[in-house]
Structure formats: structure tokens, C-alpha cells
Amino acid sequence: MAASTGSRPSPVRKFLRILAALVAIGIVGFWFAKDGRTGWSQDRVPVNQKDEITGIDYVTYEERFVPGIDTLGAGLGVAAALFVLSFFFRSKHPN
């Protein structure tokens, strides 16, 4: 059986790429789970309510974090940076 001539990836390179994938999947999952918006993040969400006696509609604000496209972009940026960083680690070739 012929030995493969390809080099094996460095363990650090493999770790960084797996970490980048986990960060990307994690941030997208977090964004969807928290009902992510396509606008900026919010930490106060408007809630429409109706007065029971007069029937007048009014707005109150609920303290809740809703991640926006900025949170998603930052998380994917970190994942991309980890992936690019993995290219700087190479396996040692025997001489």
C-alpha cells in the first residue's frame, strides 16, 4: 500500500477551524433563538397594550435583549478571523 504524500494539518489549525465553525453555528443559532432582527440590536422592546376600561391602545417597553444584524455580523466576523488565523499554523515536515 502506498503511503500518502499529502501532509497532515497541524493540530492547532484543525482546532481553530473547528472552533470557527462552532462559533459560526452558535451565533446563528443564538440569533434565531432570540428572534433576531434585521436591524440593530435592541435591549428594550415596544409592546402594544390596551386599557381595559377605556379601550385606548398604548405602548409600554419590555426589558429584553433582541440581537440584531450587528450581533450576527460580529459573531461571524470572529468566526472568520479564527478561520483566517488557522492558515498561519502549518504542520512540521520531516526533512
C-alpha positions in Angstrom: 0.0 0.0 0.0 1.4 3.4 -1.0 1.9 6.0 1.7 0.1 9.2 1.2 2.3 12.1 0.1 -0.1 14.8 1.5 0.7 16.5 4.7 -1.5 16.2 7.8 -2.9 19.5 9.1 -1.5 21.0 12.2 -3.5 20.2 15.4 -3.7 23.9 16.1 -5.0 24.6 12.6 -7.6 21.9 13.0 -8.7 23.2 16.4 -9.0 26.8 15.1 -11.2 25.7 12.2 -13.4 23.6 14.4 -13.7 26.5 16.8 -14.5 28.8 14.0 -17.3 26.5 12.8 -18.7 26.2 16.3 -18.7 30.0 16.8 -20.5 30.5 13.5 -23.1 27.8 14.2 -23.5 29.1 17.8 -24.0 32.8 16.8 -26.5 31.9 14.1 -28.4 29.6 16.5 -28.4 32.3 19.2 -29.6 34.9 16.7 -32.5 32.7 15.6 -33.4 31.5 19.1 -33.7 35.1 20.4 -35.9 36.2 17.4 -33.1 38.1 15.7 -33.8 41.3 13.8 -32.5 42.5 10.5 -31.9 45.9 12.1 -29.8 47.0 15.1 -29.9 45.2 18.4 -32.5 46.3 21.0 -32.5 46.0 24.7 -36.0 47.4 25.1 -38.9 46.1 23.0 -42.1 48.1 22.5 -45.3 46.2 23.5 -48.7 47.4 22.4 -51.3 47.1 25.2 -55.0 48.1 25.5 -56.5 49.8 28.5 -59.3 47.6 29.8 -61.6 50.4 30.9 -61.2 53.0 28.1 -60.1 50.7 25.3 -57.3 53.1 24.3 -54.1 51.5 22.9 -50.8 52.5 24.4 -47.2 51.4 24.2 -45.1 50.1 27.1 -41.5 48.8 26.8 -40.3 45.4 28.0 -36.7 45.0 29.1 -35.5 42.2 26.8 -32.4 41.8 24.5 -33.1 41.1 20.9 -30.0 40.6 18.8 -29.7 42.4 15.6 -27.7 42.1 12.4 -24.8 43.8 14.2 -24.6 40.9 16.7 -24.8 38.4 13.9 -22.1 40.2 11.9 -19.7 40.5 14.9 -20.0 36.8 15.7 -19.5 35.8 12.1 -16.5 38.2 12.0 -14.9 36.4 14.9 -15.5 33.1 13.3 -13.9 34.3 10.0 -10.9 35.7 12.0 -10.4 32.4 13.7 -10.5 30.6 10.3 -8.0 33.0 8.7 -5.8 32.7 11.8 -5.7 28.9 11.2 -3.8 29.5 7.9 -0.8 30.7 9.9 -0.2 27.3 11.5 1.4 24.6 9.4 2.5 21.1 10.2 6.1 20.4 10.5 7.5 18.5 7.6 10.2 15.8 8.3 13.5 16.6 6.4 
